[in-house]
Every structure is written in structure tokens, then in C-alpha cells.
Amino acid sequence: MRMRRKKHLEDRLAGVSKCLYISNSDDRNFNTALNNKDYIDIEKWFGREAPLYLEIGCGKGKFAVEFAKQNPDINILALEKDSNVIVTACEEALKNNLPNLKFIKGSAEYIERHIREKSVDRIFLNFSCPFPKNKYSSHRLTSGNFLEIYKRIMKDGAEIHQKTDNMHFFEFSLEQFSSNGFAVKNVSLDLHNSDFEGNIVTEYESRFIAQGLPIYRLEAYRK
């Protein structure tokens, strides 16, 4: 079901322009959109040089906000395509006075239009849509076409951290990482019954934990 458009959405988006970049592209072709670069000056926007972490699909920003609080020395950039959702995340970031957290409203397919090659130190994929039907597998954020994008924007030694509640999506991700030049480490098939420390619980994660579902997690890096 499509989310109802929030009241005064345009005014609210304008009110968070300090921390929000709105990606505009009329080119819906995944392969040709890259011809029109629109790079963000990351250092100017954040006002400093620091490691850059990227969350793709940030939702209402619970993870990004908490991560920014805990890691003031890291710049975190959070991507979300839904205006109704990202405006809440931006408002929460401003409310908490987090200069190290910024947002892009846009789709993951176009992220390298705005982020330069070899500039990202870590990518977070938290509870991405699993697109359970096989005919939509190319839309999964760990499919080969997306992994190629990530390779180009990741620095040498950068990592991808993924969490999901969907076992089949997790298995698919493991296969895709392996076949696209990545190795994995710190794999957990039940995160909340493991010895992993420092986990930040997202909105969806809270819901899945309450339902007693296991949370799957991995860290991927280039071989």
C-alpha cells in the first residue's frame, strides 16, 4: 500500500534543506544515468574531511541518527527515495544537532551520479526490500548490478555491512557477494543470540525481534 502523502510535505522538506540533498534525474535508464554526473562536494557539505559511511535505504533514520550520535568523528550519508519517510529522518537529525549526518533523497541506482569513485569507507544495507519474487531479483540491493556500483564508490579496504530478517534474501546475498569478487566475515544467523556487540537496532529490526524472528548479518569486503 502506498503511503499517504504527508501534510505540508514540501514546506517540511524545505525546512530540512540544510541536511538534505534532493536528487533529480529524468533519466530512468540504469545504464545511461551515469553520463550526467552531479557530484556532491562532500567535504564542503559536512564542513570537514572525515571517513564517509553510506546507509542505503535509511527509512525514518533511527539507525543513522543513533550511529551519528555514537560516532561523531565519522560523516554518515543516508539515502532514502521516499519523501514521506526521509523528511522525518532529516527532522530527527536536526533535532539532535548532528552535523555529521546528511541525507540524499533518491534511488540507489543513481548514487554514483552524486558520490565520487573510491570515496566511501563503509556501506550499510539495513533490512533492504527482499523482492521475494525471482523475476525482481535484479532490484535487490545485493544483486550483481548494485554490487558493481558499490565497488566503484568504495575505497580500497571498505566494507558492506548487511542485516536482514529474510533468510532467502540473505542466502541470495551470500551467493551474490561470492560471485562478484567479495568475501564475507562475521556472519551471524541469529544476531540477537550471538556475542556481537555494538548493534544499533533499526525500526524494522525492533518489529522483527518482537515477533521472535532471527536477524541475519554479515560483513563483506573485496577479495
N, C-alpha and C positions, 0 to 999 in steps of 0.2 A: 504494500500500500504506500502510495506517495505521501510524504509528509506535507501537511498543510503549510502554506507559506506564512511565516511569522508576521505579525502586525508590525508596521513601521520598519520593515527589514532594511530598506535602503538607507534610512536615517541611522539605523544601528550599525550598518556596515561602514557608513561614512564616519561614524563615531569611533571606530577602531582602526582607522586608516594608518595610524602610527605604527601598528604592528602587523598589518595585513597587506599583502600584495595580491591583486586580482589578475589572474592570467586570462588573457583574451586571445583566442585563436579561432579564426573562421575555418581553418584547415582541419578537417576531421580525418585526414589520411595519416595513419600512424607513421608511415614511412617518409612522407614529404614535409611534415610539420617542422622537422629539424632544419629545413632550409632557411627558416625565418627566426634567427636567434634573437632573444630578448633577455640577455643576461642580467641578473640582479647583481649589483655591487654589494656583495655580502659584507665586506669589512666596513664599508660606509654605512650600511643599514644598521648593523649591530654596533657600530662605533668603536670597533676594536678587531684585532686579529686573535682568533681562538679556534680550537678544534670545532668542526662543524658536524653535528649529528642531524640526521633527517628521519622524521617519522612520516611514513606514507599511510594515509588513512587515519587521521588523528581523532575523528569523531568530535565529541564535545570537549576534548582536550585534557581529560583527567590525567592521563599518563604524562603528556608533555608538560603540563603545569607542575606536577609533582617532581618530574625529572629536573626541570629548570630550577626549582627550589633547592633540590639536593645537590645540584652541580652548577654553581654559579660561574665556574671557570670554563664552562662549555657553552657554545652557541647551539641552540636547537631550533631547527626549522621544521614546522609541521605542515603537512599537506592534507587538504580535505576538499572534495569537489562540491559538497552540498552547502550552499549559502546559509540555509536554516540552521545547520549544525555548527559551522565554523564561526559564525558570529558569537555564539555562546562561548566557544573556546577562547576567542580573542578577548571578549569582555572579562573572562576569568583571569587571563594573563595580565591585563591592565589593572584589574582589581588587586592583584597580588604584587604589582610593581615588579615585573620580571623583564628587565631589559635584554636578557639573554634568550628570550623566546619570541620568535616571529612566525608568521603563518603565510602560506600560499593557498589561495582558493583556485583549484584547478585539478586536472586529472593526471594520474601518474604517467600516462603515455607521453605527456609534454614536458616532463620535469627537466629534461636536459636542454630544453629551449632556454631555461632560466638559470640552470646550475652548470657551471663550467666543468670540463673534464678534470678528473683527479682532484676534486675539492672536498669530498665528503669522507669523514673518518668512520662513520657508522650509520647503518640504516636500520630502523625499527619497522617491523611488519607485525602489528598487533591486531590479531583477530580480523584479518582481511576476509572479505567475502569469499567463501569457498567455491562458489559457482558449481554446485554439485553435478549438474548435467555435463557429460563429457563433451558435448558439442560446444560448450562455452569455456572449455579448459584454457583456451588462449587468453581469457580475461583474468585468470588467476594471477595474482601479483608475484607468484614464484614460477610462472611459466617461462620458457626459454626466451621469449621476446623481451620480457621485463628484465630478466637477469642480464641480458646483453646491455640494456640501458644502465643498469646499476654498475656493471663493470666499468663503463666509460666514466661515470661520475665519481666512482670510489677511488680514494688514494690507495697506493700500494700498502698492503697490510690492513686495510679496512675490513670490517666485518658486517654481516647482516644478522640481526637477532630477530627470530620469529617466534610468535606464540599463537596458538590456535586451540580451539576445543574440538576441531573436526579431525578425526583420525584419518579419514581418506584423503583429505587435503594435506595433512602432514606427511603421509606416505608419498603422495604426489610430489610434494616439495622436496623430500629427500631424494627422490629419483631425478628431479629436475636439477637440483644442485649438483648431484654427482655427474650427470651427463653434460653439464655446462661449465665444467672446469673448477668447481668448488669442492672443498672438503668441509666436513661438519665436525663439531666438537660440542661437549657439554649438552648432549642430547638427553632430554627428560621426557618420559612417557606419562608422568604424573607429577607435575611441578610442585604442587602443594603438599605432596607427601615425600618430597625429596629434601636434601640438605642444602638446596640452593638458597643463597642469601641475597638480599637487596632487591627482591622482586617488587615492582610497582604494579598494583592491581588496577586494571582499567575498568571502565563502565561495564563492558560485556563480561569481563572476567568475573566480576562480583556476582553477576547473574548466574553464570555457569557454575561457580563454586557453590552457590546456594542450591543448585539443582543436583549437586553431587557429581558433576562431570569432571573427568580428568583434564588437565591442561597440558598440552604438548608444547615443548620448547626446544629450540636448537640455536646454535651459532654457526654461521657459515663464513668461510674465508676462501680467497683464491688460492689454488694449489701452487 
